[in-house]
Amino acid sequence: KEFPKLYGIAKKAAAASGCVGEITIILSFDCNASILRNKKRFFLQIGIVLLNILSEDELFAICLHEFSHYTKENEEMEFEIRTTEHTRSIRNTAVRLPEMT
């Protein structure tokens, strides 16, 4: 694979977060990082700007943050938050129909 050092950092962060699966790193032209999961594959997007300005320890911290989105505790909390926000949104935007007599 290309970028063995970067993949090593990502694998170390995934293991520290308890995330198991293949990792695909996608480089982008921005200054951001994100992660998506599709079954047992993680797609870690990292901006090349970050690669140029951060140390290996800082990149590890960024990767650790991204993989933390997929820890069991965090997924449960995020699901609860999304469900609560969705319910609140429905309550706030629902149109009450007049009762039929």
Backbone torsions as a table, in degrees:
resi	resn	phi	psi	omega
1	LYS	NA	149.9	171.7
2	GLU	-74.9	156.9	176.9
3	PHE	58.6	53.9	-177.8
4	PRO	-60.0	-34.2	-180.0
5	LYS	-65.9	-42.4	179.5
6	LEU	-65.8	-42.1	177.0
7	TYR	-64.5	-35.5	177.5
8	GLY	-63.2	-42.3	177.7
9	ILE	-62.9	-45.4	-179.2
10	ALA	-64.0	-42.5	179.6
11	LYS	-65.2	-38.2	177.7
12	LYS	-64.0	-41.9	178.8
13	ALA	-67.0	-40.7	178.9
14	ALA	-62.1	-45.8	-179.8
15	ALA	-62.6	-41.8	179.6
16	ALA	-64.4	-26.8	-179.6
17	SER	-91.2	-6.3	-177.6
18	GLY	79.7	18.0	180.0
19	CYS	-90.9	125.8	-178.7
20	VAL	-116.7	128.1	177.8
21	GLY	155.4	171.9	177.1
22	GLU	-69.8	150.0	179.2
23	ILE	-122.2	129.3	172.2
24	THR	-116.8	125.3	178.6
25	ILE	-99.7	130.4	179.4
26	ILE	-116.1	122.4	178.1
27	LEU	-91.4	137.2	178.3
28	SER	-124.5	171.1	-176.1
29	PHE	-94.2	18.7	-176.9
30	ASP	-114.4	-166.7	-178.1
31	CYS	-119.2	60.3	-174.3
32	ASN	-149.1	169.8	174.4
33	ALA	-143.3	148.5	177.7
34	SER	-156.2	168.9	179.9
35	ILE	-145.1	144.7	173.7
36	LEU	-132.0	152.4	176.5
37	ARG	-124.4	136.3	173.7
38	ASN	-128.2	102.2	-174.7
39	LYS	57.5	-111.4	-177.4
40	LYS	-108.0	23.3	177.2
41	ARG	-120.5	132.2	177.0
42	PHE	-105.0	133.8	176.0
43	PHE	-110.3	105.6	-177.1
44	LEU	-100.9	114.9	179.3
45	GLN	-97.7	128.9	179.6
46	ILE	-132.1	130.8	177.0
47	GLY	-73.8	136.8	-178.2
48	ILE	-65.1	-22.9	175.9
49	VAL	-60.2	-42.2	179.5
50	LEU	-62.2	-38.6	179.9
51	LEU	-62.8	-29.1	-177.2
52	ASN	-86.8	-18.8	-174.7
53	ILE	-115.5	-14.5	-175.8
54	LEU	-103.6	149.8	173.9
55	SER	-76.9	171.5	177.5
56	GLU	-62.3	-39.0	178.2
57	ASP	-64.0	-39.1	178.9
58	GLU	-69.6	-38.7	175.6
59	LEU	-63.8	-39.4	176.3
60	PHE	-59.9	-43.7	179.2
61	ALA	-62.0	-40.8	177.5
62	ILE	-62.8	-47.1	179.4
63	CYS	-62.5	-41.8	178.6
64	LEU	-60.1	-42.8	177.2
65	HIS	-60.3	-46.3	-178.1
66	GLU	-64.0	-45.7	179.6
67	PHE	-66.9	-25.6	179.3
68	SER	-64.1	-19.6	176.3
69	HIS	-64.3	-19.6	-177.4
70	TYR	-111.9	19.4	170.7
71	THR	-75.6	153.4	-176.7
72	LYS	-57.2	-45.7	-177.6
73	GLU	-63.3	-42.1	-177.8
74	ASN	-69.6	-40.6	178.4
75	GLU	-61.2	-41.9	179.1
76	GLU	-63.9	-42.4	179.6
77	MET	-66.0	-44.0	-179.7
78	GLU	-65.2	-37.0	177.3
79	PHE	-62.9	-44.2	179.7
80	GLU	-62.7	-43.5	179.5
81	ILE	-63.4	-47.1	-179.7
82	ARG	-62.0	-41.2	-179.9
83	THR	-64.5	-44.7	178.9
84	THR	-62.5	-45.2	179.2
85	GLU	-64.4	-39.2	179.4
86	HIS	-64.6	-44.9	178.9
87	THR	-61.5	-44.0	178.4
88	ARG	-61.5	-41.8	179.6
89	SER	-62.9	-42.3	179.1
90	ILE	-63.4	-43.8	180.0
91	ARG	-61.6	-39.5	-176.9
92	ASN	-75.9	-24.4	-175.9
93	THR	-110.8	-4.4	-177.5
94	ALA	-66.5	143.2	176.0
95	VAL	-102.6	125.6	179.6
96	ARG	-84.8	126.4	178.4
97	LEU	-87.0	145.3	178.0
98	PRO	-66.7	147.7	179.2
99	GLU	-70.0	142.6	179.3
100	MET	-88.4	133.7	-179.9
101	THR	-113.2	NA	NA
